[in-house]
Amino acid sequence: MIHSFASDNNSSVCNEVMQAIQQINTGFEVGYGADPYTQEAVSVFRKMFGNDTEVFFVFNGTGANVLSLSCITDSYHAVLCTEAAHINEDECGAPEKFTGSKLWDFFAQDAKLTPEMLQYTLPNLGDEHRVQPKVISITQSTEFGTLYSVEEIRALADFAHAHDMYLHMDGARIANAAVALGCEFRTFTRDAGVDVVSFGGTKNGLMYGEAVLFFNPEPARKAKFFRKQSMQLASKMRYISAQFTAYLQQDVWKKNATHANAMAALLAQEISKINGAVLFHPVQANGVFVQLPPKAIEALRKKHFFYIFDEKNHVARFMCSFNTPESEVQRLAEDIRLALESV
Ligand SMILES: Cc1ncc(COP(=O)(O)O)c(C=O)c1O
């Protein structure tokens, strides 16, 4: 298989994580999370986020988002998100199906919500004819490869809490965000007022598995039941937990995300030199969004597999991973140049 920029989860599993799986692959352990490896992984998360953090491992990102939202909504609630949010565009309606609540989506050029956009939802509060805004869900880094600053997150958290709402973060690419912001995970989550995090790992070197983190004990009480109901309770949970311990304790997350972000920055730099290729969003993490003429997209498709993220504006998405080689970045940039020359 040639190198793929289609998605960061087209990448393989990083060595440290593979070794961690291999190391624990022996003997018998109690299932469903009552094993020492899961206890260890929970303590690693608690060291980073605070001792009272509640941690629930799940299989995938959609499961993490569904579990997060299930615990903080009722069926008459609305989850406020961007149009481009993964929960809105790419989860086949799972959040609506499992929570019964409505996703209320807002157009945002950079895939980022602001308190100003959400003001218009406030008249709904208390009106029995209307859904009740209850959760603001943001993605960090966003579906368009952009980033919320700590201050922007804090402003959304203040807005949420002032109106009795929760702030949820879809952190499928949280490591890329931490590296880009140059700060600890805790600084732009718990300390910035986020209540629940879907903490990703699969896109940055794990085989599979994500964690849901609650900083608020009340909704966390429901989580073990909703996790089982939504089929996200792993019997052999130690294989998820051990991955996270290796990933977090050895700073593997940082090494991997630093490389992925650097490759995206390099790709952006190379593309900015090409006539006719337009960087459509600021490149702040590991995603590069490029506007190309349709005929150039067609030509490029003969050599590379990638997704068009915006059909209307002809925007292709290229994701970099922990194991994207620099030579492949150069090759893609060159192929983009050739595709443009050919049309
Ligand atoms: C922003 C975001 N959230 C969540 C996910 C997780 O999805 P999955 O259920 O495929 O693991 C993805 C994966 O593409 C994503 O990009």
The ligand as an SDF file (V2000), in Angstrom:
LIG
                    3D

 16 16  0  0  0  0  0  0  0  0999 V2000
  -13.1070   14.6790   15.0310 C   0  0  0  0  0  0  0  0  0  0  0  0
  -13.3030   13.2010   15.1500 C   0  0  0  0  0  0  0  0  0  0  0  0
  -13.9770   12.7120   16.1790 N   0  0  0  0  0  0  0  0  0  0  0  0
  -14.1310   11.3900   16.3580 C   0  0  0  0  0  0  0  0  0  0  0  0
  -13.6040   10.4960   15.4620 C   0  0  0  0  0  0  0  0  0  0  0  0
  -13.6880    9.0340   15.7790 C   0  0  0  0  0  0  0  0  0  0  0  0
  -14.3240    8.2460   14.9380 O   0  0  0  0  0  0  0  0  0  0  0  0
  -14.2900    6.6470   14.9660 P   0  0  0  0  0  0  0  0  0  0  0  0
  -15.5830    6.2470   15.5380 O   0  0  0  0  0  0  0  0  0  0  0  0
  -14.1370    6.3100   13.5360 O   0  0  0  0  0  0  0  0  0  0  0  0
  -13.1550    6.1830   15.8180 O   0  0  0  0  0  0  0  0  0  0  0  0
  -12.9590   10.9640   14.3110 C   0  0  0  0  0  0  0  0  0  0  0  0
  -12.4540   10.0200   13.2920 C   0  0  0  0  0  0  0  0  0  0  0  0
  -12.4230   10.2640   12.1390 O   0  0  0  0  0  0  0  0  0  0  0  0
  -12.8020   12.3500   14.1500 C   0  0  0  0  0  0  0  0  0  0  0  0
  -12.1560   12.8510   13.1010 O   0  0  0  0  0  0  0  0  0  0  0  0
  1  2  1  0
  2  3  1  0
  2 15  2  0
  3  4  2  0
  4  5  1  0
  5  6  1  0
  5 12  2  0
  6  7  1  0
  7  8  1  0
  8  9  2  0
  8 10  1  0
  8 11  1  0
 12 13  1  0
 12 15  1  0
 13 14  2  0
 15 16  1  0
M  END
$$$$
